[in-house]
């Protein structure tokens, strides 16, 4: 295995699952990543903490940004600093069909 394959490699991705939109941070490398931080540009957020920001329909209804750039900073075990910039277009999730659990097919059976 190459040395590169053993190094930490931190990514930020978005996952659409069961009507929710999650931001995930993962180290896909083999070694630990330390002092991990993420900076989103532009920033995105809920309304005063009163809105569940992971609800994808609510996210788009609030006209939150769909094109985001995430800069991830971290260190490997030796203290070497690493940085990655990842660009996302959340617009791909806008038109995904989603059936809330209370509307699933089984609920309509007699």
N, C-alpha and C positions, 0 to 999 in steps of 0.2 A: 504494500500500500504506500502511496506517495505521502510525503510530509503534509502536503496541502489537504489530503483527505482526512488527516487526523486533527487538523486545526478547528477551532470554533468557527461557526458560520451562522450568524444570527439573521433571521428574516422576520418581516412583519407581513402578515397576509390577512385577508378578510374572508370570513366563512359565512355563508347563508345557510341556516339550518332551522327548520321548523318555523319559518316566518321571522326569525331573528337574524340580525347582522352582527357578527362578532369581529372584533379586531384581535388577532392572535400574534403573539411573539414567540418564536421558537428558535432554538439552537439546533440546526440540522447537521452540525459538525460532530466530531467524535470527542473533542476535548471541551472542558467547561469554558463558558464565557462569563466574565466577571464585570461588575460595574456597568451593566447594560442600561442604556437610556435611549428613548425614542423621542424625536421631535417631528410633529406633524405640521405640514404647511400646505394649505391654510389649516388653521385649527378647526376642530369640529366639536360640538358639545350639545347637551340637552338644554332645556329651558329651566334654568334655576334649580336643576336637580329634580324637577317635578315630572319630567318625561323620561320614560324608559328609552334611552337613546339607541338601544340595540334593535328596537322594532323597526324593520326596514321601511315600512310604509310611512311611519311617523318621521323617519329620517329624511325621506324625500319630500314629504309634505312641508317640512320646515325649511325646505330649500337649502339644506346643508350642502357643502361642496361635494361634487362627485369626483373631481380629479384631485388627488392628494399625492403629496410627495413626503415620504417618511425617511428621515435620516436616523440610522441606528448607529450608536457608538458603543463600543465594548472593548474589553481587554482580554488577552489570553493569560494563561497562568504565569508567564514570564514578565507580564506587565506591558507587552507590546500592544499599543492602541490600534484599534481597527475601526473602520467606518464604512458603511454601505448606504447608498441612497436607492430607494425603491419607489417606483411610480405606480399608482393604482388609479383605475377608472371605475368607481363604484356604480356608474351608470348602467353597467351590465346587469345589476341586480334589480333595477327599477321595475322592469316589466315581468319579472318571474312570477308565475302563477303560484298562489299559496292558498291552501284550504285550511282554515282554522280547525283545531281538533274537534270542536263541537259540531262541525259541518261535514265530518268524514262520512263516507258511504255507509259504514256500519250503523251509524245513527239513524239512517232512514229505513233500515230493515224493519219489517213488521214481525 
